[in-house]
Amino acid sequence: MDAMIYSSRHFEGVIAVEELARADIGENRIAIVCRSEKGVYEVEPELHRLYGNHLGVIVLQKDPSTYTLRQVDMFLPSALESVYEQLNLMDPAAGNRRSGNRWGGSGEIGGSPRATGTALTPEQILGALAQSYRRPTRFNV
């Protein structure tokens, strides 16, 4: 039916992004877990178009156990390193502190354990993000 109304050039440059989960991470920002055939840098403009300045962190699922994390808002109260710490504590697939199979990367981009992937669900990953980014209050200290 769409083909009767729209020509194929109407969809040129459109990147298919499927949102799997979303969470408030404080500071009027959200984290999105999504899936796409494209990489995190290719989906970022599409997510900015959809969520504007509310977009704080992108979690891109490449398969059910492989994720890339990208902090797009550099003014969040912490960086991804605190998220990696939390994820490594939660993830049974991540090895011990000396293991090379852990969540990690830089303050802007990183990912799930490389050797085995993660055993966490998108919702569990978002829970770690929310916990890591929310500023402490007298109620959640």
VMD Tcl script that draws the C-alpha trace (Angstrom):
set ca {
  {0.00 0.00 0.00}
  {2.85 2.40 0.85}
  {4.32 1.82 -2.61}
  {1.12 3.23 -4.14}
  {1.50 6.47 -2.18}
  {5.25 6.92 -1.71}
  {8.07 6.46 -4.17}
  {11.22 4.66 -3.04}
  {13.13 7.97 -2.91}
  {10.90 9.10 0.00}
  {12.73 6.54 2.14}
  {16.29 7.17 0.94}
  {18.62 7.74 3.87}
  {16.10 6.51 6.44}
  {17.69 4.16 8.96}
  {15.52 1.49 10.52}
  {15.87 1.61 14.30}
  {13.77 -0.59 16.58}
  {13.42 0.64 20.15}
  {13.60 -2.25 22.62}
  {13.48 -0.35 25.92}
  {13.82 3.15 27.36}
  {14.72 4.52 30.81}
  {14.93 7.86 32.55}
  {18.53 8.44 33.68}
  {17.94 11.80 35.37}
  {18.79 15.33 34.31}
  {15.81 15.18 31.90}
  {17.72 12.58 29.86}
  {16.89 9.08 28.65}
  {18.78 5.97 27.67}
  {17.51 3.95 24.73}
  {18.18 0.28 23.98}
  {17.64 -0.24 20.28}
  {18.41 -2.64 17.45}
  {19.52 -1.80 13.93}
  {21.52 -3.21 11.05}
  {23.63 -0.05 11.22}
  {26.29 0.95 13.74}
  {25.89 3.22 16.73}
  {27.24 6.28 14.91}
  {24.77 5.75 12.05}
  {21.74 5.40 14.35}
  {22.68 8.37 16.53}
  {21.30 11.07 14.14}
  {18.00 9.18 13.79}
  {17.64 8.90 17.58}
  {18.50 12.60 17.96}
  {15.77 13.38 15.45}
  {13.27 11.35 17.52}
  {14.31 12.35 21.05}
  {16.19 15.63 20.64}
  {18.16 16.88 23.63}
  {16.60 14.23 25.89}
  {18.90 11.56 24.42}
  {21.68 10.79 26.90}
  {22.88 7.24 26.16}
  {22.40 4.82 23.27}
  {22.63 1.07 23.86}
  {22.73 -0.66 20.48}
  {21.98 -4.38 20.40}
  {23.76 -6.21 17.58}
  {22.50 -9.61 18.76}
  {20.91 -10.73 22.06}
  {24.29 -10.87 23.84}
  {26.28 -8.13 22.08}
  {25.81 -4.43 22.87}
  {27.54 -1.14 22.13}
  {27.08 1.73 24.59}
  {27.49 5.35 23.49}
  {27.14 8.34 25.81}
  {25.93 11.12 23.54}
  {25.44 13.77 26.25}
  {28.85 14.63 27.67}
  {27.25 16.77 30.40}
  {25.71 13.85 32.29}
  {26.85 13.64 35.94}
  {29.17 10.68 35.23}
  {30.69 8.78 32.33}
  {30.37 5.23 31.05}
  {33.16 3.94 33.32}
  {30.74 3.91 36.27}
  {28.22 2.03 34.11}
  {30.85 -0.61 33.23}
  {31.57 -1.13 36.94}
  {27.89 -1.67 37.68}
  {27.36 -3.97 34.68}
  {30.41 -6.08 35.57}
  {29.02 -6.59 39.08}
  {25.61 -7.63 37.72}
  {26.58 -9.70 34.67}
  {27.24 -13.40 35.35}
  {28.96 -13.63 31.93}
  {31.59 -11.04 32.94}
  {34.62 -12.58 34.52}
  {36.39 -11.47 37.67}
  {38.39 -8.23 37.88}
  {41.42 -9.80 36.17}
  {39.37 -11.33 33.37}
  {39.53 -9.85 29.89}
  {35.87 -10.74 29.37}
  {34.22 -7.70 30.93}
  {32.12 -4.68 30.03}
  {34.45 -1.85 29.14}
  {35.60 0.93 26.85}
  {36.10 4.65 27.17}
  {33.98 7.36 28.77}
  {32.10 7.84 25.50}
  {31.81 4.39 23.90}
  {32.19 0.79 24.95}
  {30.48 -2.53 25.00}
  {29.58 -5.91 26.37}
  {32.11 -8.66 27.16}
  {33.76 -9.65 23.87}
  {34.46 -13.34 24.41}
  {31.01 -14.46 25.55}
  {28.72 -11.47 25.27}
  {26.40 -10.57 28.12}
  {23.82 -12.58 30.04}
  {21.86 -9.39 30.89}
  {18.54 -8.34 29.38}
  {17.98 -4.87 27.90}
  {15.98 -3.94 31.01}
  {18.82 -5.00 33.32}
  {21.30 -2.95 31.28}
  {19.01 0.08 31.56}
  {18.72 -0.48 35.30}
  {22.50 -0.26 35.62}
  {22.53 2.91 33.49}
  {19.82 4.56 35.57}
  {21.58 3.67 38.81}
  {24.94 4.96 37.55}
  {23.70 8.28 36.15}
  {21.15 9.47 38.68}
  {22.56 12.00 41.10}
  {22.33 10.92 44.73}
  {19.49 12.39 46.72}
  {18.79 12.01 50.40}
  {16.30 9.26 49.45}
  {18.61 7.11 47.27}
  {21.98 7.51 49.02}
}
mol new
graphics top color blue
foreach p $ca { graphics top sphere $p radius 0.5 }
foreach p [lrange $ca 0 end-1] q [lrange $ca 1 end] { graphics top cylinder $p $q radius 0.2 }
display resetview
